[in-house]
Amino acid sequence: MATETEELKQICRYIRKSIINTIADAGCGHTGGSLSEVEILTALYFKIMKIDPSNDKMDDRDRFVLSKGHSSPGYYCTLANRGYFKEDVLKSFDELGSILQGHPCMIKTPGVDMSTGSLGQGLSAGIGMCLGRDQKGLDFNVFVLS
């Protein structure tokens, strides 16, 4: 029986392969930034965050903001592996009309809490989420990756 650490390492390896395949299939994408976030995203989405992919709009779910939106392939591969959408959707990355655009879109992509693209905007978005949470009396965490 694999330890929890080994299971997380296996998930990381699988997500890295998905990133390479997704970027290769699309012929575009930021490989370095996507690969550099794998351990953080895996820990958050598979161990730390309070989330439910089958109910991705529940009020008390934890939120995540990928401030470096150009690293979306890593984010999308994590979301797909966690069950927010089918993994075969990754083949449509950055295609016209796809739910997986070059930068995360909270309107089109299940599991995305904030549309991002401009570097550095994630912190202010995360602060706004926290202020809204407090005004509504909700209980969730906000994680920002820059």
Steps between C-alpha positions, in 0.01 A plus 500: 500500500644834395550771757320831461826663389553231235143544375552875466829441315321266258235765437775756435665271245168441325419872489847580360442251216159657438657846481758390243233324292259794523761753390629269224147437369424873495837603361510782756509562872742588779677180596732632772239691698255213475750238615622721785157511665421127501596419861316804637184431299506131586536569872221758490250310285563149631581561867440852635208678336137450600344441156248280324542469121138384468383823671758756387287801597427415865527813715739363761752342260859617517604729215812496283642779284772427245653846472742382230216416262738412217578181695149375439601159354620387844183634661274335242677165525459510878130591474441221248684245713298611806173445312376846403473396135598202285869468418433472126394869509872580546544425128303818425736728695523848344268415210239751393183437704666261746426522873880491544634831375862617524415673829249372760139614456261468793199518267603217267713262705360286786704542817653836409421762765663803333577597142864603485765603256665821610790412729453616856123534500450186707578652837242776463240249377575275797464792742167586341382141544598514868317831552188357333525184709518702821207725402286195425611314813629202303782268600754418228866551417646678199827380345691716249788372285707771334 
